[in-house]
């Protein structure tokens, strides 16, 4: 059975890890691969934690986000290696990335 998403064809799927690899055959004979990850459970957990979070900072440790590994590697790993906490805070405070936050308010 062939599964398609527009020009893309499902190449492999790992349901347990929520990873789906797609391939597209380009006119020049090359192939482009795309990897999709199912992150619904992470986003649902983050939303639940935001809903029950108390206001204000308490204690020494603050769980402010849960971010899927592929997003960390693609968007945040270089900044983390360089110790660029300002970039990471700015990235988490961006409205497009708020879904990864577990804490309400700005960091």
N, C-alpha and C positions, 0 to 999 in steps of 0.2 A: 504494500500500500504506500503510495506517495502522498505526503502531506505538503501542501503549498501555502505560502503567505505572499500573495502577489508574485513577484519574480523569484522569491526565495523558496527553496526546497529544504525540508527538514533533513539534516545530515545525521544527527545523533541526538538522543534524548536520555537524560538521567533523571527520572522522576524523583528518586530519593533525594538528590541534591538540588532539584529544581533548576536544572541546567539544560538548555536546549540550544543546539548548534545548528545554524542554518547556512546554506550555501547558495550563491548566485553565480551563474555562468555569464561572464561578460562578453560583449561582442568581439573583443580582441583575443578571446580564447583563455583569458585568465579567470580565476575564480576569486570571489570575495566571500569570507566567512563572517558570520554575525553570531554572537553568543547572547542569549537572553537568559536572565535569571528570574525565578519566581520569588518575589520578596514580600508578598502579601502578609505572611505571618509576622515578619519583622515590623512592618508598618502598623499592623493591628496591635501588636504588643506595645509599640511606642505610643500609639494613641491612647491605649488603656493606661499606661504609666503617666502620660501627661494629664489625664483626667483625674487621677487620684493624687497627683503630686501636691505636696504642701508648699506654701509660698515661703520664700526666704531660703538661705543657705544654712545648713546645720551640719556640724561635724567636719571631718577632714576630707571625706571622699564624696564626690558628687557625680552621679550617673547622669550625664547630660544628653547622651545619644547612643543609639544602636544603629550601626551602619554595616550593610553587607560587605563582605571582604572584597568583592570585585569593585565596588565603588571606592573603598579605601585605597586599593591599589591604583585605580585609574585617576582618582581626584585628590587624594590626601597624603599618599605615602611620601612623596618628595618633601612636602612641607613638614611632615612628621620627622623625617630623618634630619632635616635642617633645623628642627626645633622652632619652626615658624608658627607659634600659637596664634598670632594675630590673623594669619591667613585662614587657619582652621576655624577660628571663631567667626570670621567674616563669612566663610563658606557655610557654616551651620546657621548663621543668622540670615542668610539669603532666603527669601520666601520660597524659592524652588526646592530648597533642601530642608525646610522646616519639618517635613514628614519624618526625617530621621531623628528629630529631637525627642527626648523623653522629659525635658524640663521646659516649662513655660518661661517666657521672658528672654531678654538678650543675654548673651554670654560676654 
